[in-house]
Amino acid sequence: MKITFIQHGYGLKPDGGMKVMYQYANQLVARGHQVTVVHPGRLVNVRHPLARLYLWLTGKMTTCASSMIVPAVHWHPIDSRVEMVYVPEPTASYVPDGDAVFAGFWATAEYVMDYPPEKGRKFYLWQGYEEEWAGRTARVLAALRAPLKKVAVSRALYEHAFELGVPGDEMAYIPDGMDHKTYRVLHPIEDRAARISMLYHPLPQKGADDGIRALNLARRRFQDLKAVIFGVSPRPKGLPDWIEYRCDPPQEEIVASIYNGSSIYLCPSWAEGFGLPPAEAMACGCAVAAADSGGIRDFAEHGVTALLSPPKRPEALAENLLRLLKDDDLRIRLAKAGHERIQEFTWERSANLLEQFIAERIGWPA
């Protein structure tokens, strides 16, 4: 099969949605399919102020980069057989003909809807509650309800789409996978110090302010607490001095030093389609304390593999952190149970399901 994925940007910095598409591209090309990943410099249909500013800045960066160097993704391994294409805008003229073409964002779904039939059967890899943050709810929902075959990356997201009026026969639930060769336990779970790690993201729905407040509340009652926050943005203004911050660390450092150097991972997101960072941390042996963001329920079960609390409740997050900090037996039990649960999620399994879904929808022979 000839399969095309339409990214929402050039991919110069780590991005969870892009990462999922790259994982699928690697898996599918290894199975003998022809895979192209299209990277646009701009999406002219985005109107939300924050998104517009982001895309304007990204466009400036990518224009400058393109004029000096050939763009490339350095933060994630890409199989050499994957065709990486960089274009000004994801219009049909820049997209190869094929059997299937995937959007991964409401704005790219609008482009895909306008493609002629020769670009392939149209799919939408739906990875998050975009109506919660994209600022164009009517268009987000229109894209979701459009005649594209949808893949929801978590059970909660699948059920949410069904509630929004997407017919079940147009969708598939295919959870994200995990690269267990990369995300693994390197430091014994039992021997870890009282250190909490957390991803920082400026989008409000990521709940970073809640997470920082929860860390401060926990430290008032657990003075030996240490914390490390990481992200692609510069150190946030007002972040307390006692919290370490690492800007755009390489994956090797995230795995070996941040995840494996922490006993607990904190995820304060209000809404997540799946939740790759807490899943990665779980695979690396962290006990997870998280807001119940929806998609995280695929692998985070309260009291069994993690501790969950309602979104937008930093005090509740802090209480769960303190439970784990003060009860090492509980922390170890949840970390080990979480590590075992996340082994069920592999990219091989997810790619099998995606390949089957595509083949059935385009009539590809089994």
Buried (B, 14 or more C-beta within 10 A) or exposed (E): BBBBBBBBBBBBBBBBBBBBBBBBBBBBBBEEBBBBBBBBBBBBEBEBEBBBEBBEEBBEBBBEBBEEEEBEBEBBEBEEBBBBBBBBBBEBEBBBBBBBBBBBBBBBBBBBBEBEEEBBBBBBBBBBBBBBBBBBEEBBBBBBBBEBBBBBBBBBBBEBBBEEEBEEEBBBBBBBBBBBEBBBBEBEBEEBEBBBBBBBBEBEBBBBBBBBBBBBBBBEEBEEBBBBBBBBBEBBEEBEEEBBBBEEBEBEBBBBBBBBBBBBBBBBBBBBBBBBBBBBBBBBBBBBBBBBBBBBBBBBBBEEBBBBBEBBBBEBBBBBBBBBBEEBEBBBBBBBBBBEBBEEBBBEBBBBBBBBBBBEBBEBEE
